Amino acid sequence: MFWMSSEADPSISSLVRWNEVKGDPERARRVKWTSMKRHGRTFEKLFRAYENKPSRLLDVSRHTLVFENMTTLTNCLGIIVTDDNVRVERLKNRLSTSYNSDETAGYRDVCINLRLVNKTATGLCVELHVCEVQLLVKSFAQLKTAEGHKRYVIARNRSAR
């Protein structure tokens, strides 16, 4: 599922399935696609956390997929990791009971850093580009707020990440 802004009030969003909007250009236009990581945050992360090594930046291009439940999330994860066109570079399971959610101010997801490894990616010279896909359960996605993100940024800045 994806966040889509309301036609009447763009500040209000709801989760929709792609199959419900892909055939309707007006509704598809209102899907809130994730933007690239901003330059300022990219350089901040590079200097603070990655010792000035750009090859460690794996989330400049990112998006979140939202699922009704753990079963559908797990099914998607299985499809991604077994796809011959995809190479998973890193997988963080922040839904695991062994994960310390204090590190992310309570935020939980499954985070996949992946590359496309097919002829099209090679032809476009993007086969080395790593992007991030966050898999999130709907009940967690609905808890995400601007205030929660502010708390996360404060926690991140305290730990100099």
Phi, psi and omega in degrees: 000158181228154174282136178228134180283150178291144178293321183284323183219099184302343179281349179258132181235155173219160178273134179227152174279143180302321180300335181280341185240341189298332180271358183242099185305324180295314179289320180298326178297332182273357176295135182268093178284143179290138179273166176294154176300135181293150183304314182302314180291325178299312180290323178300313180294319179302313183282318184286314192249338190244020174049037177065029180250099184299335181295346180272350177283109185244005184230028178294318175255123186208160174203157179246134172249134184249138184237149179300322186203177182295329180297312181290326176297313181297320177299316179297316179302317178298320178295316181296311186288343179258001180286124180294343180272358185236137171243116178279120180270328181202144177227124176248120178262088180275011172262349181298143177294340179274354180281134178274099184288353174298332181295335182235029178055037178090351182293138180222136176196182166248123185247123181244127170258124187219163174233149171273132184231065178226178183298322180297314179298317179296317179298329178268001181060037179241014184294343178263354181287126179259132175238165183246134175237121179259127177258125189226137176282141185308317182298327176285320181300323181289344178273345181293127180224164175298322179295319177297321179294323177299318178297320178298315180299318178299314179297318180297316181294325177297325182267004179057046176258000000 
